[in-house]
Amino acid sequence: MIADFRLASSFLTRLPVTLAEAPGPNALVRSMRLFPLVGALIGASVGGLDLLALKILPPWPSALLAVAFGLVLTGALHEDGLADCADGFGGGRDKEKKLAIMRDSRIGTYGTLALILSVCLRAAALAQLANPAGGLIAAHALSRALIPGLMLVLPPASTTGLAASAGQAGKADFLIAALIAILLSAPLLGLWLAPVVCVMALVFAILALLARRQIGGYSGDVLGALQQTCEIAVLLTILAHP
């Protein structure tokens, strides 16, 4: 459990986490069970900075600073996947071309627009939330719980790359991740957890169908895009709470 948490932390953040030993063949997939826990800690850190900034700044600058801190903390891991997906899905004519664009380190128009929308929507929601820290904890935990779920329902789109080499997630990986995410989020969202989960399920289904149609499965970029879109969906759904 400790080794899995260390590996999940080293993968999802840029914190100097020391691994006791070299990860095994399926270690990364197994550590995905704890992605929601690491996500909750990321959300708590970002939310904590937002609360501190609110003591001296208005909501919008505080929210933008908090989102920027999250980018630094995670190394913009998932944002990079979102941008690559937007460029590949929007610019490629066939599967091979789309995958080639997604592997390219350069960013195009679609990717740039996707990043702008992602940052703006998250900051806008954060600036309006009554409990920004609680909302961020839930959003970061729940969005990362779906990563092994997508790996469960789709095949790898390519035989190369990190997603393909990480191994295939099993039902237990997804169920444990989902349970941890729900246990972390339920005290924060209460009965509003139900509509949040429904919206996330819809986003998950749309992205899964889109990825299957565009490239025939998932890639690391698709997993990053899933996290980003679901995080935004959770924050906006919480904001819609009457």
Secondary structure, DSSP 8 states (H G I E B T S, - for coil): -HHHHHHHHHHHS-S----SS---TTHHHHHGGGHHHHHHHHHHHHHHHHHHHTTTS-HHHHHHHHHHHHHHHHTTHHHHHHHHHHHHHHH-SSHHHHHHHHH-SS--HHHHHHHHHHHHHHHHHHHH-SSHHHHHHHHHHHHHHTHHHHHHHS-BS-SSSHHHHT----HHHHHHHHHHHHHHHHHHHGGGHHHHHHHHHHHHHHHHHHHHHHHSSB-HHHHHHHHHHHHHHHHHHHHT--
